[in-house]
Amino acid sequence: MERNWKLILLILGILLILNVLVWIQALSDKGVSEAVYFIDVGQGDSSLIVFESGEKVLIDGGRDGRVLLEELDKVLNDSDRYIDLVILSHGHFDHYGGLIELMKNYEIGAFLSSGRIGEAEAYGQLQTEIERRKIKFLNLAEGDSLQFSGANIEVLSPSAREILSEDVNLASLVLLLDLQPGNVIFTGDIDKNVEKRLIKDYEVLDVDVLKVAHQGSKYSSDINFLAQVSPALSVIMVGPNTYGHPHKETLDNLSPISEVVRTDEKGTMKLEAQNGEFMLYSVK
């Protein structure tokens, strides 16, 4: 009888240990909270999406790789230095310059763009790094989508005509990120003509968060476009510049519709999904 009790206690002990191990595994698989980081790279764009599953998507990289890497170190604390997808909105240096240094310091799952060749000699350096590191390269265009665990990114632009436009800005990828609390639209450097087409083609284009196009240029953020998308929050990614960004006209168009925040004033910002709502705060 005593021997049977010892066997029973041994079995219960093993079951208890297994139960604890199951809970540890469940907690470790929970992942991280979904978040979008609007990275302060000065006069240029860079945004990082971190999904609950842990997948990471970087949209653009600013012009200075050292600044980009410093800001990524702040927000990721990432020992593996791996980013699943890097997406280039369009081929202007203030969007891709920092990606050249990123390629030398991070493992990249795949590189996506519209396929439009970028301007300036440095774009060739970016292509060289992609080829040298054998990074998978894919093109995106209007109608494509990227699926993630519980979320997706829809490509709204460019159209075939805009990809061939003389103005590289018009070939910008416009990406609509759909998360549980709401959606975020990334507009690259599109102008008012592309904005006009978007609200025509997508009759119900209502967003929660707008990444303002072209550092707040007066050639973007048309009042009709803003009235249609009606963002609760608008983020202007901007630094010291001689272009007058963000322009007063853009700020005047935004202010009656949306709360406006700027990276030159707030630094890198984290938009986090918490309890079905977005929370925004600066990253120190």
Number of C-alpha atoms within 10 A of each C-alpha: 6 7 8 9 10 11 12 12 12 12 12 12 12 11 12 12 11 12 12 11 12 12 11 11 11 11 10 10 12 11 13 13 13 21 21 22 23 25 26 26 30 22 20 29 30 28 23 24 20 20 21 19 15 17 17 20 21 21 26 29 31 26 24 22 21 14 18 23 18 11 19 18 13 12 16 12 9 11 7 8 14 14 20 15 20 23 25 25 31 28 23 23 21 19 24 29 23 25 32 22 20 24 18 13 13 14 16 22 16 17 18 16 22 23 17 17 15 18 13 11 9 15 18 14 14 20 15 13 17 20 12 10 12 12 16 13 16 12 12 20 23 16 11 13 16 12 9 12 10 11 15 16 19 18 21 22 27 26 20 12 9 18 22 13 14 9 12 19 22 25 29 30 28 27 25 22 21 17 18 14 15 15 19 22 26 23 24 27 27 28 21 18 12 23 22 13 13 20 18 12 11 11 10 11 15 19 20 18 24 23 21 28 27 24 27 25 22 20 16 24 24 18 15 14 20 21 17 16 20 19 23 14 19 22 22 25 31 23 20 11 12 6 9 12 20 20 15 13 16 20 18 11 18 23 11 10 17 20 13 17 16 21 22 16 13 13 22 25 22 21 19 19 20 13 9 11 11 20 13 15 13 14 16 10
